[in-house]
């Protein structure tokens, strides 16, 4: 990933890349009546990544990935 702000290059894992793709796809979907887009919570993202209902350990891994991406400034995570 290239950060235009400081010209830094970041290498992300395949899982992080897939997560970023899911987030990007979720941004393209229209919001529901509450203003939420589908697949944007850690449990929903974990389930989408593994293709089945996510377990607590899967959700923890996705949450960790999101925290890492947030610390890099790649994503903004909103509180529930």
N, CA, C and O atoms as CSV, one atom per row, in Angstrom:
chain,resi,resn,atom,element,x,y,z
A,1,UNK,N,N,0.837,-1.159,0.000
A,1,UNK,CA,C,0.000,0.000,0.000
A,1,UNK,C,C,0.887,1.229,0.000
A,1,UNK,O,O,1.938,1.248,0.641
A,2,UNK,N,N,0.470,2.230,-0.704
A,2,UNK,CA,C,1.212,3.484,-0.778
A,2,UNK,C,C,0.456,4.572,-0.032
A,2,UNK,O,O,-0.728,4.796,-0.280
A,3,UNK,N,N,1.139,5.245,0.878
A,3,UNK,CA,C,0.551,6.344,1.637
A,3,UNK,C,C,1.029,7.648,1.003
A,3,UNK,O,O,2.196,8.020,1.121
A,4,UNK,N,N,0.109,8.332,0.329
A,4,UNK,CA,C,0.459,9.567,-0.356
A,4,UNK,C,C,0.880,10.674,0.605
A,4,UNK,O,O,1.641,11.565,0.229
A,5,UNK,N,N,0.386,10.623,1.847
A,5,UNK,CA,C,0.691,11.684,2.808
A,5,UNK,C,C,2.176,11.770,3.121
A,5,UNK,O,O,2.736,12.865,3.190
A,6,UNK,N,N,2.814,10.626,3.310
A,6,UNK,CA,C,4.241,10.657,3.654
A,6,UNK,C,C,5.096,9.804,2.725
A,6,UNK,O,O,6.258,9.532,3.027
A,7,UNK,N,N,4.535,9.384,1.605
A,7,UNK,CA,C,5.236,8.589,0.592
A,7,UNK,C,C,5.753,7.264,1.134
A,7,UNK,O,O,6.733,6.726,0.618
A,8,UNK,N,N,5.111,6.732,2.164
A,8,UNK,CA,C,5.535,5.458,2.746
A,8,UNK,C,C,4.848,4.298,2.034
A,8,UNK,O,O,3.718,4.414,1.560
A,9,UNK,N,N,5.553,3.192,1.973
A,9,UNK,CA,C,4.995,1.958,1.442
A,9,UNK,C,C,4.770,0.999,2.603
A,9,UNK,O,O,5.638,0.843,3.462
A,10,UNK,N,N,3.615,0.363,2.629
A,10,UNK,CA,C,3.296,-0.612,3.660
A,10,UNK,C,C,2.996,-1.944,3.001
A,10,UNK,O,O,2.306,-2.003,1.984
A,11,UNK,N,N,3.514,-3.003,3.582
A,11,UNK,CA,C,3.194,-4.333,3.111
A,11,UNK,C,C,2.123,-4.901,4.029
A,11,UNK,O,O,2.267,-4.876,5.252
A,12,UNK,N,N,1.054,-5.411,3.439
A,12,UNK,CA,C,-0.018,-6.004,4.235
A,12,UNK,C,C,-0.151,-7.478,3.863
A,12,UNK,O,O,0.185,-7.889,2.753
A,13,UNK,N,N,-0.647,-8.255,4.811
A,13,UNK,CA,C,-0.841,-9.681,4.583
A,13,UNK,C,C,-1.990,-9.911,3.604
A,13,UNK,O,O,-2.764,-9.001,3.304
A,14,UNK,N,N,-2.083,-11.125,3.122
A,14,UNK,CA,C,-3.175,-11.478,2.211
A,14,UNK,C,C,-4.527,-11.307,2.912
A,14,UNK,O,O,-5.494,-10.848,2.303
A,15,UNK,N,N,-4.586,-11.678,4.187
A,15,UNK,CA,C,-5.834,-11.525,4.946
A,15,UNK,C,C,-6.211,-10.059,5.086
A,15,UNK,O,O,-7.382,-9.700,4.958
A,16,UNK,N,N,-5.220,-9.211,5.348
A,16,UNK,CA,C,-5.495,-7.773,5.471
A,16,UNK,C,C,-5.972,-7.212,4.140
A,16,UNK,O,O,-6.866,-6.366,4.109
A,17,UNK,N,N,-5.389,-7.670,3.044
A,17,UNK,CA,C,-5.810,-7.217,1.727
A,17,UNK,C,C,-7.257,-7.633,1.456
A,17,UNK,O,O,-8.051,-6.834,0.958
A,18,UNK,N,N,-7.598,-8.885,1.783
A,18,UNK,CA,C,-8.968,-9.353,1.592
A,18,UNK,C,C,-9.939,-8.546,2.456
A,18,UNK,O,O,-11.046,-8.228,2.022
A,19,UNK,N,N,-9.520,-8.219,3.676
A,19,UNK,CA,C,-10.354,-7.405,4.557
A,19,UNK,C,C,-10.568,-6.020,3.965
A,19,UNK,O,O,-11.684,-5.502,3.995
A,20,UNK,N,N,-9.527,-5.422,3.433
A,20,UNK,CA,C,-9.654,-4.113,2.793
A,20,UNK,C,C,-10.598,-4.164,1.599
A,20,UNK,O,O,-11.371,-3.233,1.374
A,21,UNK,N,N,-10.536,-5.238,0.841
A,21,UNK,CA,C,-11.446,-5.400,-0.302
A,21,UNK,C,C,-12.896,-5.500,0.170
A,21,UNK,O,O,-13.789,-4.913,-0.441
A,22,UNK,N,N,-13.135,-6.242,1.255
A,22,UNK,CA,C,-14.487,-6.341,1.803
A,22,UNK,C,C,-14.983,-4.981,2.277
A,22,UNK,O,O,-16.141,-4.625,2.060
A,23,UNK,N,N,-14.107,-4.227,2.922
A,23,UNK,CA,C,-14.494,-2.893,3.379
A,23,UNK,C,C,-14.822,-1.979,2.208
A,23,UNK,O,O,-15.785,-1.213,2.249
A,24,UNK,N,N,-14.010,-2.070,1.168
A,24,UNK,CA,C,-14.250,-1.248,-0.022
A,24,UNK,C,C,-15.565,-1.632,-0.687
A,24,UNK,O,O,-16.331,-0.763,-1.103
A,25,UNK,N,N,-15.825,-2.933,-0.788
A,25,UNK,CA,C,-17.085,-3.392,-1.374
A,25,UNK,C,C,-18.266,-2.940,-0.534
A,25,UNK,O,O,-19.310,-2.592,-1.085
A,26,UNK,N,N,-18.125,-2.936,0.786
A,26,UNK,CA,C,-19.188,-2.503,1.680
A,26,UNK,C,C,-19.511,-1.032,1.519
A,26,UNK,O,O,-20.657,-0.623,1.708
A,27,UNK,N,N,-18.510,-0.228,1.169
A,27,UNK,CA,C,-18.738,1.199,0.964
A,27,UNK,C,C,-19.577,1.450,-0.275
A,27,UNK,O,O,-20.225,2.492,-0.375
A,28,UNK,N,N,-19.580,0.538,-1.206
A,28,UNK,CA,C,-20.335,0.716,-2.450
A,28,UNK,C,C,-21.809,0.372,-2.291
A,28,UNK,O,O,-22.634,0.744,-3.125
A,29,UNK,N,N,-22.136,-0.340,-1.216
A,29,UNK,CA,C,-23.528,-0.746,-1.004
A,29,UNK,C,C,-24.304,0.400,-0.388
A,29,UNK,O,O,-23.764,1.150,0.425
A,30,UNK,N,N,-25.580,0.544,-0.772
A,30,UNK,CA,C,-26.389,1.619,-0.181
A,30,UNK,C,C,-26.628,1.375,1.302
A,30,UNK,O,O,-26.720,0.231,1.748
A,31,UNK,N,N,-26.728,2.448,2.051
A,31,UNK,CA,C,-26.988,2.362,3.489
A,31,UNK,C,C,-28.446,1.990,3.736
A,31,UNK,O,O,-29.324,2.300,2.930
A,32,UNK,N,N,-28.694,1.320,4.864
A,32,UNK,CA,C,-30.066,0.995,5.237
A,32,UNK,C,C,-30.712,2.202,5.919
A,32,UNK,O,O,-30.130,3.286,5.950
A,33,UNK,N,N,-31.905,2.012,6.461
A,33,UNK,CA,C,-32.636,3.113,7.098
A,33,UNK,C,C,-31.891,3.715,8.281
A,33,UNK,O,O,-32.070,4.891,8.599
A,34,UNK,N,N,-31.053,2.908,8.936
A,34,UNK,CA,C,-30.289,3.395,10.089
A,34,UNK,C,C,-28.953,4.016,9.663
A,34,UNK,O,O,-28.185,4.471,10.510
A,35,UNK,N,N,-28.676,4.036,8.362
A,35,UNK,CA,C,-27.438,4.615,7.861
A,35,UNK,C,C,-26.256,3.673,7.888
A,35,UNK,O,O,-25.121,4.106,7.690
A,36,UNK,N,N,-26.494,2.382,8.129
A,36,UNK,CA,C,-25.427,1.397,8.204
A,36,UNK,C,C,-25.310,0.650,6.881
A,36,UNK,O,O,-26.312,0.360,6.228
A,37,UNK,N,N,-24.084,0.344,6.498
A,37,UNK,CA,C,-23.879,-0.494,5.322
A,37,UNK,C,C,-23.642,-1.924,5.784
A,37,UNK,O,O,-23.182,-2.150,6.902
A,38,UNK,N,N,-23.950,-2.870,4.942
A,38,UNK,CA,C,-23.828,-4.284,5.302
A,38,UNK,C,C,-22.370,-4.704,5.392
A,38,UNK,O,O,-21.513,-4.180,4.680
A,39,UNK,N,N,-22.101,-5.662,6.282
A,39,UNK,CA,C,-20.789,-6.276,6.356
A,39,UNK,C,C,-19.694,-5.415,6.929
A,39,UNK,O,O,-18.525,-5.603,6.593
A,40,UNK,N,N,-20.039,-4.475,7.783
A,40,UNK,CA,C,-19.028,-3.555,8.288
A,40,UNK,C,C,-18.625,-3.809,9.738
A,40,UNK,O,O,-17.717,-3.145,10.238
A,41,UNK,N,N,-19.267,-4.743,10.424
A,41,UNK,CA,C,-18.857,-5.049,11.786
A,41,UNK,C,C,-17.820,-6.168,11.754
A,41,UNK,O,O,-17.733,-6.914,10.779
A,42,UNK,N,N,-17.039,-6.281,12.821
A,42,UNK,CA,C,-16.013,-7.328,12.867
A,42,UNK,C,C,-16.607,-8.729,12.700
A,42,UNK,O,O,-16.054,-9.523,11.938
A,43,UNK,N,N,-17.720,-9.071,13.385
A,43,UNK,CA,C,-18.294,-10.406,13.160
A,43,UNK,C,C,-18.752,-10.626,11.717
A,43,UNK,O,O,-18.562,-11.710,11.167
A,44,UNK,N,N,-19.352,-9.607,11.104
A,44,UNK,CA,C,-19.791,-9.749,9.711
A,44,UNK,C,C,-18.595,-9.882,8.772
A,44,UNK,O,O,-18.614,-10.690,7.845
A,45,UNK,N,N,-17.568,-9.095,9.013
A,45,UNK,CA,C,-16.382,-9.173,8.172
A,45,UNK,C,C,-15.680,-10.519,8.332
A,45,UNK,O,O,-15.218,-11.100,7.350
A,46,UNK,N,N,-15.598,-11.013,9.564
A,46,UNK,CA,C,-14.963,-12.313,9.804
A,46,UNK,C,C,-15.728,-13.419,9.084
A,46,UNK,O,O,-15.124,-14.292,8.461
A,47,UNK,N,N,-17.051,-13.380,9.167
A,47,UNK,CA,C,-17.869,-14.389,8.480
A,47,UNK,C,C,-17.684,-14.312,6.969
A,47,UNK,O,O,-17.607,-15.340,6.296
A,48,UNK,N,N,-17.613,-13.104,6.441
A,48,UNK,CA,C,-17.412,-12.938,4.996
A,48,UNK,C,C,-16.040,-13.449,4.566
A,48,UNK,O,O,-15.901,-14.026,3.488
A,49,UNK,N,N,-15.034,-13.240,5.403
A,49,UNK,CA,C,-13.682,-13.703,5.067
A,49,UNK,C,C,-13.577,-15.220,5.031
A,49,UNK,O,O,-12.942,-15.784,4.140
A,50,UNK,N,N,-14.207,-15.886,6.009
A,50,UNK,CA,C,-14.055,-17.342,6.078
A,50,UNK,C,C,-15.182,-18.096,5.387
A,50,UNK,O,O,-15.090,-19.307,5.190
A,51,UNK,N,N,-16.247,-17.386,5.018
A,51,UNK,CA,C,-17.331,-18.013,4.271
A,51,UNK,C,C,-18.290,-18.825,5.114
A,51,UNK,O,O,-19.071,-19.612,4.579
A,52,UNK,N,N,-18.245,-18.649,6.413
A,52,UNK,CA,C,-19.178,-19.337,7.317
A,52,UNK,C,C,-19.283,-18.514,8.589
A,52,UNK,O,O,-18.602,-17.499,8.731
A,53,UNK,N,N,-20.129,-18.943,9.511
A,53,UNK,CA,C,-20.300,-18.211,10.757
A,53,UNK,C,C,-18.971,-18.140,11.501
A,53,UNK,O,O,-18.317,-19.159,11.727
A,54,UNK,N,N,-18.586,-16.942,11.872
A,54,UNK,CA,C,-17.301,-16.731,12.532
A,54,UNK,C,C,-17.368,-17.102,14.008
A,54,UNK,O,O,-18.373,-16.874,14.680
A,55,UNK,N,N,-16.276,-17.677,14.492
A,55,UNK,CA,C,-16.138,-17.976,15.916
A,55,UNK,C,C,-15.449,-16.798,16.586
A,55,UNK,O,O,-14.930,-15.904,15.918
A,56,UNK,N,N,-15.449,-16.807,17.902
A,56,UNK,CA,C,-14.836,-15.711,18.662
A,56,UNK,C,C,-13.380,-15.489,18.275
A,56,UNK,O,O,-12.929,-14.346,18.206
A,57,UNK,N,N,-12.638,-16.564,18.023
A,57,UNK,CA,C,-11.223,-16.423,17.656
A,57,UNK,C,C,-11.068,-15.754,16.289
A,57,UNK,O,O,-10.134,-14.980,16.079
A,58,UNK,N,N,-11.984,-16.052,15.357
A,58,UNK,CA,C,-11.964,-15.415,14.037
A,58,UNK,C,C,-12.247,-13.920,14.166
A,58,UNK,O,O,-11.587,-13.094,13.537
A,59,UNK,N,N,-13.234,-13.590,14.988
A,59,UNK,CA,C,-13.608,-12.188,15.199
A,59,UNK,C,C,-12.457,-11.430,15.846
A,59,UNK,O,O,-12.198,-10.279,15.497
A,60,UNK,N,N,-11.763,-12.071,16.790
A,60,UNK,CA,C,-10.615,-11.437,17.449
A,60,UNK,C,C,-9.503,-11.148,16.446
A,60,UNK,O,O,-8.861,-10.101,16.523
A,61,UNK,N,N,-9.270,-12.058,15.513
A,61,UNK,CA,C,-8.240,-11.842,14.490
A,61,UNK,C,C,-8.611,-10.683,13.571
A,61,UNK,O,O,-7.760,-9.862,13.231
A,62,UNK,N,N,-9.873,-10.615,13.170
A,62,UNK,CA,C,-10.327,-9.520,12.310
A,62,UNK,C,C,-10.228,-8.198,13.064
A,62,UNK,O,O,-9.800,-7.190,12.502
A,63,UNK,N,N,-10.619,-8.200,14.320
A,63,UNK,CA,C,-10.519,-6.989,15.138
A,63,UNK,C,C,-9.069,-6.531,15.239
A,63,UNK,O,O,-8.785,-5.336,15.163
A,64,UNK,N,N,-8.165,-7.472,15.408
A,64,UNK,CA,C,-6.735,-7.141,15.475
A,64,UNK,C,C,-6.249,-6.552,14.154
A,64,UNK,O,O,-5.504,-5.572,14.143
A,65,UNK,N,N,-6.670,-7.149,13.049
A,65,UNK,CA,C,-6.307,-6.615,11.733
A,65,UNK,C,C,-6.841,-5.200,11.548
A,65,UNK,O,O,-6.133,-4.318,11.062
A,66,UNK,N,N,-8.099,-4.992,11.943
A,66,UNK,CA,C,-8.676,-3.656,11.837
A,66,UNK,C,C,-7.907,-2.646,12.685
A,66,UNK,O,O,-7.682,-1.513,12.259
A,67,UNK,N,N,-7.508,-3.061,13.882
A,67,UNK,CA,C,-6.726,-2.171,14.750
A,67,UNK,C,C,-5.386,-1.817,14.110
A,67,UNK,O,O,-4.944,-0.670,14.174
A,68,UNK,N,N,-4.747,-2.807,13.494
A,68,UNK,CA,C,-3.471,-2.550,12.813
A,68,UNK,C,C,-3.652,-1.600,11.635
A,68,UNK,O,O,-2.854,-0.683,11.442
A,69,UNK,N,N,-4.701,-1.821,10.849
A,69,UNK,CA,C,-4.967,-0.953,9.698
A,69,UNK,C,C,-5.328,0.458,10.157
A,69,UNK,O,O,-4.955,1.445,9.523
A,70,UNK,N,N,-6.058,0.534,11.266
A,70,UNK,CA,C,-6.410,1.845,11.809
A,70,UNK,C,C,-5.162,2.583,12.289
A,70,UNK,O,O,-5.033,3.786,12.059
A,71,UNK,N,N,-4.245,1.883,12.950
A,71,UNK,CA,C,-3.020,2.525,13.434
A,71,UNK,C,C,-2.145,3.005,12.277
A,71,UNK,O,O,-1.371,3.949,12.437
A,72,UNK,N,N,-2.260,2.362,11.112
A,72,UNK,CA,C,-1.522,2.786,9.929
A,72,UNK,C,C,-2.227,3.956,9.238
A,72,UNK,O,O,-1.658,4.588,8.349
A,73,UNK,N,N,-3.462,4.241,9.648
A,73,UNK,CA,C,-4.223,5.318,9.016
A,73,UNK,C,C,-4.925,4.903,7.740
A,73,UNK,O,O,-5.364,5.750,6.962
A,74,UNK,N,N,-5.032,3.605,7.523
A,74,UNK,CA,C,-5.649,3.095,6.294
A,74,UNK,C,C,-7.168,3.082,6.400
A,74,UNK,O,O,-7.865,3.347,5.421
A,75,UNK,N,N,-7.681,2.773,7.589
A,75,UNK,CA,C,-9.127,2.726,7.803
A,75,UNK,C,C,-9.478,3.540,9.039
A,75,UNK,O,O,-8.636,3.803,9.897
A,76,UNK,N,N,-10.744,3.931,9.104
A,76,UNK,CA,C,-11.267,4.599,10.288
A,76,UNK,C,C,-12.341,3.692,10.847
A,76,UNK,O,O,-13.322,3.395,10.165
A,77,UNK,N,N,-12.164,3.247,12.089
A,77,UNK,CA,C,-13.136,2.379,12.731
A,77,UNK,C,C,-14.029,3.218,13.623
A,77,UNK,O,O,-13.552,3.974,14.469
A,78,UNK,N,N,-15.313,3.078,13.425
A,78,UNK,CA,C,-16.285,3.813,14.225
A,78,UNK,C,C,-16.790,2.922,15.346
A,78,UNK,O,O,-16.942,1.715,15.161
A,79,UNK,N,N,-17.046,3.497,16.484
A,79,UNK,CA,C,-17.583,2.746,17.614
A,79,UNK,C,C,-19.024,2.360,17.337
A,79,UNK,O,O,-19.749,3.057,16.627
A,80,UNK,N,N,-19.426,1.227,17.916
A,80,UNK,CA,C,-20.805,0.755,17.712
A,80,UNK,C,C,-21.764,1.591,18.515
A,80,UNK,O,O,-22.971,1.352,18.477
